[in-house]
Amino acid sequence: MGIMSAMNTHSKNILVKIFYFYYDGFRNMKMGKQLWLIIIIKLFVMFAIIKVLFFPNQLKENFQTDAQRASSVIQHLTKE
């Protein structure tokens, strides 16, 4: 068994230990599951719904092709 295979085995053991640490922690919690559900719902609202409502895709609306979009971005970035 070489050094590299020993290192890979050691790092795999650490990853397995970390996985089971979190797995056991999530499995045994009671209130934490509800809190995680609230966090996931909140992240969904923040990144999916609010993005669509408040941040429309201006480049897609104003230009038909990728070349036109790229030209516009380069022009605005290099403007003095």
PDB file of N, CA, C and O in Angstrom, chain B, residues numbered from 101:
ATOM      1  N   MET B 101       0.849  -1.175   0.000  1.00  0.00           N
ATOM      2  CA  MET B 101       0.000   0.000   0.000  1.00  0.00           C
ATOM      3  C   MET B 101       0.895   1.238   0.000  1.00  0.00           C
ATOM      4  O   MET B 101       1.706   1.431   0.906  1.00  0.00           O
ATOM      5  N   GLY B 102       0.738   2.071  -1.024  1.00  0.00           N
ATOM      6  CA  GLY B 102       1.588   3.236  -1.152  1.00  0.00           C
ATOM      7  C   GLY B 102       1.097   4.408  -0.311  1.00  0.00           C
ATOM      8  O   GLY B 102       0.050   4.345   0.332  1.00  0.00           O
ATOM      9  N   ILE B 103       1.871   5.458  -0.337  1.00  0.00           N
ATOM     10  CA  ILE B 103       1.531   6.660   0.435  1.00  0.00           C
ATOM     11  C   ILE B 103       0.238   7.279  -0.077  1.00  0.00           C
ATOM     12  O   ILE B 103      -0.615   7.686   0.712  1.00  0.00           O
ATOM     13  N   MET B 104       0.090   7.352  -1.407  1.00  0.00           N
ATOM     14  CA  MET B 104      -1.109   7.990  -1.982  1.00  0.00           C
ATOM     15  C   MET B 104      -2.377   7.221  -1.620  1.00  0.00           C
ATOM     16  O   MET B 104      -3.396   7.829  -1.291  1.00  0.00           O
ATOM     17  N   SER B 105      -2.325   5.893  -1.676  1.00  0.00           N
ATOM     18  CA  SER B 105      -3.526   5.125  -1.337  1.00  0.00           C
ATOM     19  C   SER B 105      -3.823   5.236   0.150  1.00  0.00           C
ATOM     20  O   SER B 105      -4.989   5.245   0.543  1.00  0.00           O
ATOM     21  N   ALA B 106      -2.793   5.322   0.986  1.00  0.00           N
ATOM     22  CA  ALA B 106      -3.013   5.505   2.425  1.00  0.00           C
ATOM     23  C   ALA B 106      -3.640   6.863   2.692  1.00  0.00           C
ATOM     24  O   ALA B 106      -4.510   6.988   3.554  1.00  0.00           O
ATOM     25  N   MET B 107      -3.198   7.892   1.951  1.00  0.00           N
ATOM     26  CA  MET B 107      -3.776   9.219   2.130  1.00  0.00           C
ATOM     27  C   MET B 107      -5.228   9.241   1.666  1.00  0.00           C
ATOM     28  O   MET B 107      -6.073   9.851   2.321  1.00  0.00           O
ATOM     29  N   ASN B 108      -5.529   8.587   0.549  1.00  0.00           N
ATOM     30  CA  ASN B 108      -6.903   8.544   0.062  1.00  0.00           C
ATOM     31  C   ASN B 108      -7.809   7.816   1.042  1.00  0.00           C
ATOM     32  O   ASN B 108      -8.946   8.237   1.257  1.00  0.00           O
ATOM     33  N   THR B 109      -7.327   6.728   1.641  1.00  0.00           N
ATOM     34  CA  THR B 109      -8.116   5.990   2.623  1.00  0.00           C
ATOM     35  C   THR B 109      -8.362   6.859   3.843  1.00  0.00           C
ATOM     36  O   THR B 109      -9.467   6.881   4.383  1.00  0.00           O
ATOM     37  N   HIS B 110      -7.335   7.574   4.276  1.00  0.00           N
ATOM     38  CA  HIS B 110      -7.477   8.439   5.444  1.00  0.00           C
ATOM     39  C   HIS B 110      -8.471   9.569   5.175  1.00  0.00           C
ATOM     40  O   HIS B 110      -9.308   9.866   6.027  1.00  0.00           O
ATOM     41  N   SER B 111      -8.391  10.200   4.006  1.00  0.00           N
ATOM     42  CA  SER B 111      -9.302  11.295   3.689  1.00  0.00           C
ATOM     43  C   SER B 111     -10.727  10.777   3.514  1.00  0.00           C
ATOM     44  O   SER B 111     -11.682  11.480   3.846  1.00  0.00           O
ATOM     45  N   LYS B 112     -10.883   9.549   2.993  1.00  0.00           N
ATOM     46  CA  LYS B 112     -12.217   8.969   2.873  1.00  0.00           C
ATOM     47  C   LYS B 112     -12.807   8.701   4.248  1.00  0.00           C
ATOM     48  O   LYS B 112     -14.003   8.897   4.464  1.00  0.00           O
ATOM     49  N   ASN B 113     -11.966   8.251   5.182  1.00  0.00           N
ATOM     50  CA  ASN B 113     -12.460   8.012   6.539  1.00  0.00           C
ATOM     51  C   ASN B 113     -12.939   9.307   7.181  1.00  0.00           C
ATOM     52  O   ASN B 113     -13.959   9.324   7.871  1.00  0.00           O
ATOM     53  N   ILE B 114     -12.215  10.375   6.957  1.00  0.00           N
ATOM     54  CA  ILE B 114     -12.612  11.671   7.521  1.00  0.00           C
ATOM     55  C   ILE B 114     -13.930  12.121   6.905  1.00  0.00           C
ATOM     56  O   ILE B 114     -14.816  12.594   7.617  1.00  0.00           O
ATOM     57  N   LEU B 115     -14.068  11.979   5.589  1.00  0.00           N
ATOM     58  CA  LEU B 115     -15.311  12.385   4.932  1.00  0.00           C
ATOM     59  C   LEU B 115     -16.487  11.548   5.416  1.00  0.00           C
ATOM     60  O   LEU B 115     -17.584  12.073   5.605  1.00  0.00           O
ATOM     61  N   VAL B 116     -16.273  10.263   5.616  1.00  0.00           N
ATOM     62  CA  VAL B 116     -17.347   9.395   6.121  1.00  0.00           C
ATOM     63  C   VAL B 116     -17.727   9.805   7.527  1.00  0.00           C
ATOM     64  O   VAL B 116     -18.911   9.848   7.861  1.00  0.00           O
ATOM     65  N   LYS B 117     -16.738  10.108   8.360  1.00  0.00           N
ATOM     66  CA  LYS B 117     -17.020  10.541   9.736  1.00  0.00           C
ATOM     67  C   LYS B 117     -17.801  11.858   9.741  1.00  0.00           C
ATOM     68  O   LYS B 117     -18.742  12.022  10.518  1.00  0.00           O
ATOM     69  N   ILE B 118     -17.412  12.786   8.880  1.00  0.00           N
ATOM     70  CA  ILE B 118     -18.126  14.066   8.798  1.00  0.00           C
ATOM     71  C   ILE B 118     -19.557  13.844   8.336  1.00  0.00           C
ATOM     72  O   ILE B 118     -20.488  14.431   8.889  1.00  0.00           O
ATOM     73  N   PHE B 119     -19.740  12.997   7.319  1.00  0.00           N
ATOM     74  CA  PHE B 119     -21.082  12.703   6.829  1.00  0.00           C
ATOM     75  C   PHE B 119     -21.960  12.131   7.938  1.00  0.00           C
ATOM     76  O   PHE B 119     -23.080  12.598   8.143  1.00  0.00           O
ATOM     77  N   TYR B 120     -21.462  11.129   8.650  1.00  0.00           N
ATOM     78  CA  TYR B 120     -22.278  10.513   9.701  1.00  0.00           C
ATOM     79  C   TYR B 120     -22.514  11.457  10.879  1.00  0.00           C
ATOM     80  O   TYR B 120     -23.548  11.368  11.541  1.00  0.00           O
ATOM     81  N   PHE B 121     -21.571  12.357  11.148  1.00  0.00           N
ATOM     82  CA  PHE B 121     -21.770  13.361  12.189  1.00  0.00           C
ATOM     83  C   PHE B 121     -23.003  14.210  11.881  1.00  0.00           C
ATOM     84  O   PHE B 121     -23.871  14.389  12.735  1.00  0.00           O
ATOM     85  N   TYR B 122     -23.072  14.732  10.650  1.00  0.00           N
ATOM     86  CA  TYR B 122     -24.220  15.552  10.269  1.00  0.00           C
ATOM     87  C   TYR B 122     -25.480  14.714  10.104  1.00  0.00           C
ATOM     88  O   TYR B 122     -26.568  15.163  10.466  1.00  0.00           O
ATOM     89  N   TYR B 123     -25.355  13.514   9.568  1.00  0.00           N
ATOM     90  CA  TYR B 123     -26.508  12.639   9.379  1.00  0.00           C
ATOM     91  C   TYR B 123     -27.167  12.318  10.720  1.00  0.00           C
ATOM     92  O   TYR B 123     -28.388  12.411  10.847  1.00  0.00           O
ATOM     93  N   ASP B 124     -26.377  11.945  11.710  1.00  0.00           N
ATOM     94  CA  ASP B 124     -26.919  11.651  13.040  1.00  0.00           C
ATOM     95  C   ASP B 124     -27.507  12.898  13.675  1.00  0.00           C
ATOM     96  O   ASP B 124     -28.545  12.835  14.334  1.00  0.00           O
ATOM     97  N   GLY B 125     -26.850  14.024  13.481  1.00  0.00           N
ATOM     98  CA  GLY B 125     -27.353  15.269  14.059  1.00  0.00           C
ATOM     99  C   GLY B 125     -28.702  15.655  13.484  1.00  0.00           C
ATOM    100  O   GLY B 125     -29.599  16.037  14.236  1.00  0.00           O
ATOM    101  N   PHE B 126     -28.871  15.565  12.170  1.00  0.00           N
ATOM    102  CA  PHE B 126     -30.152  15.907  11.557  1.00  0.00           C
ATOM    103  C   PHE B 126     -31.230  14.878  11.884  1.00  0.00           C
ATOM    104  O   PHE B 126     -32.399  15.229  12.041  1.00  0.00           O
ATOM    105  N   ARG B 127     -30.844  13.629  11.984  1.00  0.00           N
ATOM    106  CA  ARG B 127     -31.818  12.573  12.251  1.00  0.00           C
ATOM    107  C   ARG B 127     -32.394  12.705  13.666  1.00  0.00           C
ATOM    108  O   ARG B 127     -33.569  12.410  13.882  1.00  0.00           O
ATOM    109  N   ASN B 128     -31.587  13.140  14.619  1.00  0.00           N
ATOM    110  CA  ASN B 128     -32.016  13.187  16.012  1.00  0.00           C
ATOM    111  C   ASN B 128     -32.652  14.505  16.424  1.00  0.00           C
ATOM    112  O   ASN B 128     -33.200  14.590  17.523  1.00  0.00           O
ATOM    113  N   MET B 129     -32.602  15.522  15.597  1.00  0.00           N
ATOM    114  CA  MET B 129     -33.171  16.804  16.018  1.00  0.00           C
ATOM    115  C   MET B 129     -34.685  16.829  15.820  1.00  0.00           C
ATOM    116  O   MET B 129     -35.218  16.189  14.914  1.00  0.00           O
ATOM    117  N   LYS B 130     -35.363  17.577  16.681  1.00  0.00           N
ATOM    118  CA  LYS B 130     -36.814  17.688  16.593  1.00  0.00           C
ATOM    119  C   LYS B 130     -37.219  19.057  16.036  1.00  0.00           C
ATOM    120  O   LYS B 130     -37.871  19.128  14.994  1.00  0.00           O
ATOM    121  N   MET B 131     -36.849  20.117  16.701  1.00  0.00           N
ATOM    122  CA  MET B 131     -37.228  21.455  16.267  1.00  0.00           C
ATOM    123  C   MET B 131     -36.380  21.896  15.070  1.00  0.00           C
ATOM    124  O   MET B 131     -36.825  22.718  14.268  1.00  0.00           O
ATOM    125  N   GLY B 132     -35.200  21.374  14.946  1.00  0.00           N
ATOM    126  CA  GLY B 132     -34.306  21.764  13.879  1.00  0.00           C
ATOM    127  C   GLY B 132     -34.864  21.481  12.498  1.00  0.00           C
ATOM    128  O   GLY B 132     -34.615  22.243  11.564  1.00  0.00           O
ATOM    129  N   LYS B 133     -35.616  20.399  12.350  1.00  0.00           N
ATOM    130  CA  LYS B 133     -36.207  20.071  11.050  1.00  0.00           C
ATOM    131  C   LYS B 133     -37.178  21.153  10.608  1.00  0.00           C
ATOM    132  O   LYS B 133     -37.213  21.523   9.435  1.00  0.00           O
ATOM    133  N   GLN B 134     -37.962  21.656  11.546  1.00  0.00           N
ATOM    134  CA  GLN B 134     -38.903  22.726  11.224  1.00  0.00           C
ATOM    135  C   GLN B 134     -38.153  24.012  10.881  1.00  0.00           C
ATOM    136  O   GLN B 134     -38.552  24.748   9.979  1.00  0.00           O
ATOM    137  N   LEU B 135     -37.071  24.275  11.601  1.00  0.00           N
ATOM    138  CA  LEU B 135     -36.285  25.474  11.315  1.00  0.00           C
ATOM    139  C   LEU B 135     -35.623  25.380   9.945  1.00  0.00           C
ATOM    140  O   LEU B 135     -35.572  26.369   9.214  1.00  0.00           O
ATOM    141  N   TRP B 136     -35.115  24.194   9.588  1.00  0.00           N
ATOM    142  CA  TRP B 136     -34.529  24.013   8.266  1.00  0.00           C
ATOM    143  C   TRP B 136     -35.576  24.185   7.173  1.00  0.00           C
ATOM    144  O   TRP B 136     -35.277  24.730   6.110  1.00  0.00           O
ATOM    145  N   LEU B 137     -36.792  23.729   7.421  1.00  0.00           N
ATOM    146  CA  LEU B 137     -37.871  23.913   6.448  1.00  0.00           C
ATOM    147  C   LEU B 137     -38.153  25.401   6.241  1.00  0.00           C
ATOM    148  O   LEU B 137     -38.355  25.846   5.111  1.00  0.00           O
ATOM    149  N   ILE B 138     -38.168  26.159   7.320  1.00  0.00           N
ATOM    150  CA  ILE B 138     -38.378  27.608   7.213  1.00  0.00           C
ATOM    151  C   ILE B 138     -37.239  28.252   6.436  1.00  0.00           C
ATOM    152  O   ILE B 138     -37.477  29.125   5.602  1.00  0.00           O
ATOM    153  N   ILE B 139     -36.006  27.834   6.699  1.00  0.00           N
ATOM    154  CA  ILE B 139     -34.847  28.392   5.987  1.00  0.00           C
ATOM    155  C   ILE B 139     -34.930  28.082   4.496  1.00  0.00           C
ATOM    156  O   ILE B 139     -34.660  28.952   3.668  1.00  0.00           O
ATOM    157  N   ILE B 140     -35.300  26.853   4.147  1.00  0.00           N
ATOM    158  CA  ILE B 140     -35.400  26.468   2.731  1.00  0.00           C
ATOM    159  C   ILE B 140     -36.498  27.256   2.034  1.00  0.00           C
ATOM    160  O   ILE B 140     -36.308  27.706   0.904  1.00  0.00           O
ATOM    161  N   ILE B 141     -37.641  27.429   2.685  1.00  0.00           N
ATOM    162  CA  ILE B 141     -38.729  28.215   2.092  1.00  0.00           C
ATOM    163  C   ILE B 141     -38.290  29.665   1.898  1.00  0.00           C
ATOM    164  O   ILE B 141     -38.564  30.270   0.862  1.00  0.00           O
ATOM    165  N   LYS B 142     -37.617  30.207   2.887  1.00  0.00           N
ATOM    166  CA  LYS B 142     -37.140  31.591   2.806  1.00  0.00           C
ATOM    167  C   LYS B 142     -36.145  31.764   1.659  1.00  0.00           C
ATOM    168  O   LYS B 142     -36.226  32.744   0.919  1.00  0.00           O
ATOM    169  N   LEU B 143     -35.212  30.833   1.501  1.00  0.00           N
ATOM    170  CA  LEU B 143     -34.253  30.909   0.407  1.00  0.00           C
ATOM    171  C   LEU B 143     -34.952  30.796  -0.945  1.00  0.00           C
ATOM    172  O   LEU B 143     -34.584  31.489  -1.894  1.00  0.00           O
ATOM    173  N   PHE B 144     -35.956  29.929  -1.036  1.00  0.00           N
ATOM    174  CA  PHE B 144     -36.704  29.811  -2.279  1.00  0.00           C
ATOM    175  C   PHE B 144     -37.373  31.128  -2.623  1.00  0.00           C
ATOM    176  O   PHE B 144     -37.322  31.573  -3.770  1.00  0.00           O
ATOM    177  N   VAL B 145     -38.001  31.754  -1.637  1.00  0.00           N
ATOM    178  CA  VAL B 145     -38.672  33.036  -1.877  1.00  0.00           C
ATOM    179  C   VAL B 145     -37.657  34.085  -2.300  1.00  0.00           C
ATOM    180  O   VAL B 145     -37.906  34.849  -3.233  1.00  0.00           O
ATOM    181  N   MET B 146     -36.522  34.130  -1.629  1.00  0.00           N
ATOM    182  CA  MET B 146     -35.525  35.148  -1.937  1.00  0.00           C
ATOM    183  C   MET B 146     -34.948  34.982  -3.342  1.00  0.00           C
ATOM    184  O   MET B 146     -34.833  35.953  -4.090  1.00  0.00           O
ATOM    185  N   PHE B 147     -34.592  33.764  -3.692  1.00  0.00           N
ATOM    186  CA  PHE B 147     -33.863  33.568  -4.945  1.00  0.00           C
ATOM    187  C   PHE B 147     -34.749  33.286  -6.145  1.00  0.00           C
ATOM    188  O   PHE B 147     -34.336  33.557  -7.272  1.00  0.00           O
ATOM    189  N   ALA B 148     -35.917  32.768  -5.957  1.00  0.00           N
ATOM    190  CA  ALA B 148     -36.767  32.430  -7.102  1.00  0.00           C
ATOM    191  C   ALA B 148     -37.805  33.511  -7.369  1.00  0.00           C
ATOM    192  O   ALA B 148     -37.871  34.052  -8.473  1.00  0.00           O
ATOM    193  N   ILE B 149     -38.594  33.818  -6.390  1.00  0.00           N
ATOM    194  CA  ILE B 149     -39.715  34.727  -6.609  1.00  0.00           C
ATOM    195  C   ILE B 149     -39.249  36.178  -6.706  1.00  0.00           C
ATOM    196  O   ILE B 149     -39.625  36.887  -7.640  1.00  0.00           O
ATOM    197  N   ILE B 150     -38.445  36.618  -5.765  1.00  0.00           N
ATOM    198  CA  ILE B 150     -38.012  38.020  -5.764  1.00  0.00           C
ATOM    199  C   ILE B 150     -37.147  38.318  -6.990  1.00  0.00           C
ATOM    200  O   ILE B 150     -37.248  39.402  -7.565  1.00  0.00           O
ATOM    201  N   LYS B 151     -36.298  37.371  -7.397  1.00  0.00           N
ATOM    202  CA  LYS B 151     -35.468  37.586  -8.588  1.00  0.00           C
ATOM    203  C   LYS B 151     -36.332  37.820  -9.819  1.00  0.00           C
ATOM    204  O   LYS B 151     -36.046  38.711 -10.619  1.00  0.00           O
ATOM    205  N   VAL B 152     -37.368  37.040  -9.973  1.00  0.00           N
ATOM    206  CA  VAL B 152     -38.237  37.177 -11.140  1.00  0.00           C
ATOM    207  C   VAL B 152     -38.993  38.506 -11.109  1.00  0.00           C
ATOM    208  O   VAL B 152     -39.153  39.157 -12.141  1.00  0.00           O
ATOM    209  N   LEU B 153     -39.453  38.900  -9.937  1.00  0.00           N
ATOM    210  CA  LEU B 153     -40.266  40.115  -9.828  1.00  0.00           C
ATOM    211  C   LEU B 153     -39.451  41.407  -9.931  1.00  0.00           C
ATOM    212  O   LEU B 153     -39.883  42.359 -10.582  1.00  0.00           O
ATOM    213  N   PHE B 154     -38.284  41.446  -9.298  1.00  0.00           N
ATOM    214  CA  PHE B 154     -37.552  42.696  -9.177  1.00  0.00           C
ATOM    215  C   PHE B 154     -36.315  42.810 -10.063  1.00  0.00           C
ATOM    216  O   PHE B 154     -35.773  43.906 -10.214  1.00  0.00           O
ATOM    217  N   PHE B 155     -35.861  41.717 -10.645  1.00  0.00           N
ATOM    218  CA  PHE B 155     -34.654  41.761 -11.461  1.00  0.00           C
ATOM    219  C   PHE B 155     -34.913  41.122 -12.821  1.00  0.00           C
ATOM    220  O   PHE B 155     -34.451  40.007 -13.068  1.00  0.00           O
ATOM    221  N   PRO B 156     -35.630  41.791 -13.696  1.00  0.00           N
ATOM    222  CA  PRO B 156     -35.877  41.219 -15.025  1.00  0.00           C
ATOM    223  C   PRO B 156     -34.587  41.175 -15.836  1.00  0.00           C
ATOM    224  O   PRO B 156     -33.641  41.911 -15.556  1.00  0.00           O
ATOM    225  N   ASN B 157     -34.557  40.321 -16.825  1.00  0.00           N
ATOM    226  CA  ASN B 157     -33.383  40.160 -17.670  1.00  0.00           C
ATOM    227  C   ASN B 157     -33.395  41.244 -18.751  1.00  0.00           C
ATOM    228  O   ASN B 157     -33.993  41.071 -19.812  1.00  0.00           O
ATOM    229  N   GLN B 158     -32.728  42.355 -18.465  1.00  0.00           N
ATOM    230  CA  GLN B 158     -32.726  43.506 -19.363  1.00  0.00           C
ATOM    231  C   GLN B 158     -32.068  43.189 -20.704  1.00  0.00           C
ATOM    232  O   GLN B 158     -32.537  43.640 -21.749  1.00  0.00           O
ATOM    233  N   LEU B 159     -30.997  42.424 -20.677  1.00  0.00           N
ATOM    234  CA  LEU B 159     -30.302  42.119 -21.927  1.00  0.00           C
ATOM    235  C   LEU B 159     -31.173  41.280 -22.846  1.00  0.00           C
ATOM    236  O   LEU B 159     -31.187  41.508 -24.055  1.00  0.00           O
ATOM    237  N   LYS B 160     -31.893  40.324 -22.304  1.00  0.00           N
ATOM    238  CA  LYS B 160     -32.742  39.467 -23.134  1.00  0.00           C
ATOM    239  C   LYS B 160     -33.920  40.260 -23.705  1.00  0.00           C
ATOM    240  O   LYS B 160     -34.379  39.978 -24.812  1.00  0.00           O
ATOM    241  N   GLU B 161     -34.406  41.243 -22.957  1.00  0.00           N
ATOM    242  CA  GLU B 161     -35.535  42.047 -23.422  1.00  0.00           C
ATOM    243  C   GLU B 161     -35.123  43.053 -24.496  1.00  0.00           C
ATOM    244  O   GLU B 161     -35.899  43.332 -25.410  1.00  0.00           O
ATOM    245  N   ASN B 162     -33.909  43.598 -24.394  1.00  0.00           N
ATOM    246  CA  ASN B 162     -33.498  44.688 -25.272  1.00  0.00           C
ATOM    247  C   ASN B 162     -32.722  44.256 -26.513  1.00  0.00           C
ATOM    248  O   ASN B 162     -32.609  45.028 -27.465  1.00  0.00           O
ATOM    249  N   PHE B 163     -32.186  43.030 -26.518  1.00  0.00           N
ATOM    250  CA  PHE B 163     -31.366  42.569 -27.638  1.00  0.00           C
ATOM    251  C   PHE B 163     -31.824  41.184 -28.073  1.00  0.00           C
ATOM    252  O   PHE B 163     -32.270  40.383 -27.252  1.00  0.00           O
ATOM    253  N   GLN B 164     -31.710  40.904 -29.381  1.00  0.00           N
ATOM    254  CA  GLN B 164     -32.182  39.629 -29.909  1.00  0.00           C
ATOM    255  C   GLN B 164     -31.111  38.540 -29.905  1.00  0.00           C
ATOM    256  O   GLN B 164     -31.438  37.368 -29.717  1.00  0.00           O
ATOM    257  N   THR B 165     -29.848  38.894 -30.105  1.00  0.00           N
ATOM    258  CA  THR B 165     -28.805  37.879 -30.237  1.00  0.00           C
ATOM    259  C   THR B 165     -27.764  38.027 -29.128  1.00  0.00           C
ATOM    260  O   THR B 165     -27.665  39.068 -28.477  1.00  0.00           O
ATOM    261  N   ASP B 166     -26.988  36.950 -28.930  1.00  0.00           N
ATOM    262  CA  ASP B 166     -25.913  36.982 -27.942  1.00  0.00           C
ATOM    263  C   ASP B 166     -24.822  37.972 -28.346  1.00  0.00           C
ATOM    264  O   ASP B 166     -24.209  38.606 -27.488  1.00  0.00           O
ATOM    265  N   ALA B 167     -24.584  38.103 -29.632  1.00  0.00           N
ATOM    266  CA  ALA B 167     -23.554  39.038 -30.105  1.00  0.00           C
ATOM    267  C   ALA B 167     -23.928  40.476 -29.746  1.00  0.00           C
ATOM    268  O   ALA B 167     -23.070  41.253 -29.329  1.00  0.00           O
ATOM    269  N   GLN B 168     -25.191  40.829 -29.905  1.00  0.00           N
ATOM    270  CA  GLN B 168     -25.641  42.175 -29.548  1.00  0.00           C
ATOM    271  C   GLN B 168     -25.530  42.387 -28.036  1.00  0.00           C
ATOM    272  O   GLN B 168     -25.133  43.462 -27.587  1.00  0.00           O
ATOM    273  N   ARG B 169     -25.874  41.381 -27.267  1.00  0.00           N
ATOM    274  CA  ARG B 169     -25.773  41.489 -25.808  1.00  0.00           C
ATOM    275  C   ARG B 169     -24.323  41.669 -25.386  1.00  0.00           C
ATOM    276  O   ARG B 169     -24.017  42.523 -24.554  1.00  0.00           O
ATOM    277  N   ALA B 170     -23.432  40.872 -25.954  1.00  0.00           N
ATOM    278  CA  ALA B 170     -22.015  40.962 -25.618  1.00  0.00           C
ATOM    279  C   ALA B 170     -21.451  42.327 -26.001  1.00  0.00           C
ATOM    280  O   ALA B 170     -20.686  42.919 -25.240  1.00  0.00           O
ATOM    281  N   SER B 171     -21.819  42.820 -27.159  1.00  0.00           N
ATOM    282  CA  SER B 171     -21.349  44.128 -27.608  1.00  0.00           C
ATOM    283  C   SER B 171     -21.817  45.229 -26.658  1.00  0.00           C
ATOM    284  O   SER B 171     -21.054  46.138 -26.331  1.00  0.00           O
ATOM    285  N   SER B 172     -23.044  45.145 -26.227  1.00  0.00           N
ATOM    286  CA  SER B 172     -23.576  46.140 -25.301  1.00  0.00           C
ATOM    287  C   SER B 172     -22.840  46.114 -23.965  1.00  0.00           C
ATOM    288  O   SER B 172     -22.511  47.164 -23.413  1.00  0.00           O
ATOM    289  N   VAL B 173     -22.585  44.922 -23.450  1.00  0.00           N
ATOM    290  CA  VAL B 173     -21.878  44.801 -22.169  1.00  0.00           C
ATOM    291  C   VAL B 173     -20.464  45.347 -22.290  1.00  0.00           C
ATOM    292  O   VAL B 173     -20.014  46.095 -21.423  1.00  0.00           O
ATOM    293  N   ILE B 174     -19.759  44.983 -23.356  1.00  0.00           N
ATOM    294  CA  ILE B 174     -18.391  45.484 -23.559  1.00  0.00           C
ATOM    295  C   ILE B 174     -18.389  46.989 -23.694  1.00  0.00           C
ATOM    296  O   ILE B 174     -17.516  47.661 -23.146  1.00  0.00           O
ATOM    297  N   GLN B 175     -19.357  47.528 -24.417  1.00  0.00           N
ATOM    298  CA  GLN B 175     -19.432  48.979 -24.607  1.00  0.00           C
ATOM    299  C   GLN B 175     -19.658  49.689 -23.269  1.00  0.00           C
ATOM    300  O   GLN B 175     -19.048  50.728 -23.014  1.00  0.00           O
ATOM    301  N   HIS B 176     -20.521  49.145 -22.419  1.00  0.00           N
ATOM    302  CA  HIS B 176     -20.793  49.774 -21.131  1.00  0.00           C
ATOM    303  C   HIS B 176     -19.639  49.600 -20.137  1.00  0.00           C
ATOM    304  O   HIS B 176     -19.412  50.462 -19.288  1.00  0.00           O
ATOM    305  N   LEU B 177     -18.927  48.503 -20.244  1.00  0.00           N
ATOM    306  CA  LEU B 177     -17.803  48.282 -19.332  1.00  0.00           C
ATOM    307  C   LEU B 177     -16.593  49.139 -19.681  1.00  0.00           C
ATOM    308  O   LEU B 177     -15.845  49.541 -18.789  1.00  0.00           O
ATOM    309  N   THR B 178     -16.394  49.419 -20.947  1.00  0.00           N
ATOM    310  CA  THR B 178     -15.228  50.171 -21.374  1.00  0.00           C
ATOM    311  C   THR B 178     -15.508  51.652 -21.572  1.00  0.00           C
ATOM    312  O   THR B 178     -14.643  52.395 -22.037  1.00  0.00           O
ATOM    313  N   LYS B 179     -16.713  52.081 -21.220  1.00  0.00           N
ATOM    314  CA  LYS B 179     -17.074  53.481 -21.357  1.00  0.00           C
ATOM    315  C   LYS B 179     -16.255  54.311 -20.371  1.00  0.00           C
ATOM    316  O   LYS B 179     -16.080  53.921 -19.217  1.00  0.00           O
ATOM    317  N   GLU B 180     -15.750  55.471 -20.838  1.00  0.00           N
ATOM    318  CA  GLU B 180     -14.941  56.324 -19.948  1.00  0.00           C
ATOM    319  C   GLU B 180     -15.748  57.421 -19.336  1.00  0.00           C
ATOM    320  O   GLU B 180     -15.218  58.222 -18.566  1.00  0.00           O
TER     321      GLU B 180
END
